[in-house]
């Protein structure tokens, strides 16, 4: 279904990525504290020579929009505002920062609250729920809600609300669609996973539901609507939850006490690999079915077709060692995968049957990527990109050698 357009090596391990809502721009947060913004290459359909494969020529370029050491320690999470004008980031330095997505210039910052024992509480996730509300989840299972006067300006330096829906760190946030009665058009409820439980929280009423202990680690989640409804059994809306043992569980929206179906995504001999991240495939991409893309702990990306409720197609290989910890689709419908110290861009395969023989003869090409001369750091001091920093609690494999043998690989100038 997809083929690798290009591979982007990073200067340190990837913790998080975000895609701009209206432009082909990618932001990454790294273990060395850097935040970088890249403009993605043109799709193969935009190439001058329609018969030339971007993969075989290796001529794709990724432009660095800006690069800065945004946080001391590691940058754990990034998220764009709804209009894409601002980029939020949070790191192990206890800082939540807001920057212009165009220039990278910081326009606002606040301290992340301490945990209940007055210890530093590292962030795990950011989500812009609406232009007025920003969600921040932490290692201590705190879920902070911040009121925004503007997308770049906090009404108060302290959260307006703090909930604790789980006993362990919050691993995923999935907003539920607004109701038909909603006048704003923005979500007011969301599902979180943490430890071995699932919870539903409301903007005004707080934590509404918490599931029973599932006796397995819950790592990722995504809402899927528009499925066939079954009177008395299903309303066609489900939350999919990825576990630490390779099993995907389905939860009926509104019936939160327990899961109602299980899909085996990975069934390894020693227990399946972790399902670290999931995203719904856009309707304009793929085969017209409801598909969910899953990032797996063995470095592969799997596609699960709803309805059939099983994995379809061959796995996409992101890395030989490192887990896939971040996924997204850019504004052009291309799949972005991240894990280890690389990001890969995947394009939908067209006329796959005709290209089968040619694909086996393709050679890797070396592309180009400009790296800005200055880090434009908003911190007073520099640090090495190899800085050792606190790793995420998510299940990950031991770090191995960086595999940069992918098609159309993009190199750092001067960092070979």
N, C-alpha and C positions, 0 to 999 in steps of 0.2 A: 504493500500500500504506500510506503514511503521509501525514499532513497536519500542518502546523505548528501547534502549540498556542500557543506563545509564544516570544519572543526576548528574551534578557537581555543588555544592553550591559554591558561590563566597563570598569574604569577604566584598564587597560593590556592589553597583548597577552597572550593565553593561551598558556602553555607546557604545561599539564597539567590533567587533571581526573580525579576518582574518584567512584564512586557507592557510597553506603552499602549494605551487604549486606542489611539488614533494614528500612530506612526510606527514604522518598522524599527523601533528602538528597544534595546535590551539593557536593563540595569542589573548588575551583579553585586553581591556583598561577599567579601572574602575573609578567610580566617586571619589574614594579616591586617585586617582593619580597613582595607581599601574598599571604596565603592567606585565602580566604573560604569560608564554609559557608552554603548556602542550603537552605531547605525548599521543594521543588517544589510547584506548584499541583495541585489536584485534577483528575482526568481529567474529560473532558466527560460521561462516564457518571454522574458524581457531582453534576452540576449540577442545581439544583432544577427548571428548566424543560427537559424533555427535548427540546424543539423548538428550543432556543436554541443556536446554534453558539458555542463558546468563541472561535473564530477571529474571527467577525464582531463579537462583543460586546466583545472585548478586556478582559474582566473578570477574567482569571486574575491571581493575585497570587503572587509569590515572596517569601517572608519571609527576611530575613537572620538567620541564627542567630548568627553572629559574624564579625568581620572584623579582621585584624591584619596589621601589617607584620612577617611572620615572619622574613624573610631580608634582609640587606643585599645589594644586587645583585638577581638574579632568583631566583625559586623555580622550579627546573627539573622537579621531579617530586613527586607526592604519591601515597599509597596508604593504604587502611584496613587495620587488623588484621582477621583473619578474623571476629571477632565484632562488628566495627564500633565497638568502644569507644574505639579510639585511631586517630589520624591521623598517619602519618609524612610528613615533608617534608624535602627536601634542596635546597640552593641553592648559588649561586656564592660564598657566604661561607664555604664548606668546612664547613658545619654540617649534620648530620643530627639532626632534632628529632622528638620524640614528644610529642603533645598530646592532651588529652581531646577526643574528637570532639564532645562535648556543649557544652563551655565554651570550647574553644580554648586552654585553659591548658596551657603547656608543662610536662611532668613529667620529661623527660629529654632530654639532648642530648650529642652527641659530635662530634669532629672527623673529617672525611673524610681518609683517608691521602693523602699526596702521591704523585705519579707516580714512575716509576723514575728520573727526572732531578731529583727533589726539587722539582718545580714543582706549583702548585695543580692539582688534577684535578677538573674540574667533573662533577657527577653527571648521568646521563642518565635512569636508570630506577630505581624501587623496586618490589619485589614481596614481599609477605608469603607465603612458601612454606608456612609452618605457624606455629602459636603459638610455636614454638621457633626458627624460622629466618627471617631477613630477608635478601633479596638486594638489593645496591646495585651498579648498573653505572655506568661512568664514560666520559668522553671518551677516556681513554688505553687503552680496551679492558679495563680491570680489572673483575673481577667479584668483589666482596667478599661473604663470607657472615658474618653476625653471629649469634651465639648469644644468645637471649633467655631470661633467667630467668623473666620474665613478659613479656606483650606490650608492657609499657611500661618494662622494665628490661633494660639490656644487661649480660650476664655479664662482658664485658670491653670496654674502650674501643677495643680494636683488633679487627679481623676475626679470626675463628677460622680462616678459609681465604681465600686470594685466588687466583683463576684468571685466565688471560689467553687466552680461547678465540679471539680475533680479533686482527687487526693494526690495525683501525680501531675507532672508537667503537661501543659496543653499542647497536643501534637498537631491538631488541625482545627480550622474554622471554616464552616460552610454556611453561607447565608441562605435562608429560605426565601422564596419569592414573596413579594408583597401580596396582600389579600386584595380581592376585588374592591373592597371598601377603602383601600388606601388612597389618600389624596396626594401624597408626595411621590409615589412611585418607587420609593426606596424600601429595602428590607428593614424590618423591625424585629426579626427573630433570626436566630442562627443556631446551628448544631456545632458542638465541639466534641473532640475526643481527647481523652487523657487517661493514662494508665490503662485500665481494663474496662472503662465505662464510657458511655455516650450521654451527653446532656443537651437540653434545649433551653436557651436563655432568651428572654424577651427584653426589649429596650426599656420598657417601663416597669414590668412586673418582676424582673430578675430571673433567677433560675426556676424554670417551671417543672422540668422533668429530669430525672437522672435514672439511667438504666440500672438493671441488676449487674453485678460483677460478671463479665463475660469470660473470665478465666483465661484470657489471652490478651496480649498487648494490642491496643488499637492505635494505629499510627497515622491514618489518612482518611479523608472523607470527601464526598462530592454529592451534590444534589442532582438528580435526573428526573425531569418531568416529561410529560407527553408520551408516556408508555401506555399500552392498551389497558383500559380499565376493566375490572371484573366485578360486577354488582355483588356487594356483600363481602368481597375479598380484597379488592385493590382499587384505589382511586387513580392509579397511573402515575403516582409520584412517590419516589423512593430516595432514601439516602443510602449510598454505597459506602462501606467502611472497610479499609484495608488493614489487615492484621500483621503481626510479626511472624506468622507461620505460613504465609502464602495463601491464606484464605480470604476471599472477599465476601462480606456479609451484606445482605439487603434488608433494609428497615423500611416498613411502610410509613409514610409521612402521617403523623397523627397517632401512630401506634408505637410508642417508644419503649414499652416495657421490655421487649425482646426482639431479636432478629427473626425474620420469617423465611430466609433462604440463604444458602451458602454456595459460592462458586470457587472452585479450586483453580487458582492462577498458577501456583507453583507447588509441586508435590515432591520435593527433594527427599532423598533417602533419610536424611537426618532431620526431617521436618522442612517445610517449605521456606523459601527465602522471604524476607520482609517485604511488604508492599508499602514503600515509604512515601509515595506521593501519587495522587490521581488527579485527572482533569477530564472534563467532558469534551469530546471532539465537536467542533462547530458543525452546524447542519450543512454548511456549504463545503465541507471537506469530507472526503471518503465516499462510501458506497450508498449513502442515503439512509443508512440504519443509525440507530442510537448506539454510539460506540464510546467506551470509556478507555482512556489511555492510562496505563499503570506503570510507574517506575519501580523496579524490583531491586532487591539487595544484591543480586548477582551481576549487576551492571547492564541488564537488559531492559527494554521497554516492551510491554505486552499490550495487546488491544483486546478488550472484552466487548463482545457484541451483546447488547441487551435484547431480550426476546429469546434468542438462543441460549443466553446466559452461559457463554463459554468463551474461551480464548480463541481468536481466529488469526490466521496468518502466522508467519514465522516471527520470532522475536527480533527486535531491532537491537543491535549490539552497540551500546554507548561506550562501555569500558570493559576490560577483561577482569578487573579487580574491584574497582570502586562501585558502590551503590549509586543508583540514580536517585537523587534527593530533590530534584526540582524539575518541573515540566510547565510548559505553557504553549499557547498558540499566538503567533504575532497577528497583526492586523491583516496580513495577506494570507492567513490560513496555514502558515508553515509551523511545523512542530519544533519546539525548542526543548532539548534535554540537557540537564546539567548534573554533574557528579564528579568527585575527585577534583582534578584541576583542569577540567575541560568542559566546554559547552559545544553542543552539536546542533546544527540546523538541518532539519529534514524536510524535504519537499515531496508532495504527493506524486507518486509514480504514475506516469501516463503511458499508455500502450505498453504495459509491462511485458506482455507476451512477445511483442516484436523486438524488444530490447534485450531479451534474456541472453542470447548468444553474445551480444556486444558487451554486456555487463561483465562477463567472465574474462574479457580481454582488457578491461579498463586498467589504466595505470594511475597511481596516485600522483597528484600534481601539487606543486608548492605555490600557494597563493600569497597575497601581500596583505599587510595590515599596518597602517601607520600608528605609531605610538607617540603620544605627545611628549615633548621634551621635558615638560614640567609636570609634577604631580598636582600642582595648584592646591596644595594641602591647606586645610583650614586649621591644622594643628601646628603648634610651635616647633615640634621636633619631628625628624624623620625616623624611620625604623626599617630594618631589613624585611624584605618580602618573605623571608624564611622564618619569621618570628613564630615560635611555638605558642599556640593559644589554646584555650579551653575548647574541647570538642563538643559537638552537639550530643545530647543524650539519645538521639535516635539511633537505632540499631544500624551499625555500619561495619563493613569489613575492614581488616587491617590494610593500611595504605600500602600500595605497591608501586612499581615503576609506572611512570606516566606513559600511556599508550598513545602516541601521536602518529600512528601509521594510517590514520583514516584518510578517506578520499578528500581532496580539495582542502588539505590542512592549511591553516593560516598561522604564520609565524610572527613572533615578536621581533622587530628590528633591533639588532644589537643584543638580544637575549638568547641567542641560539646555544 
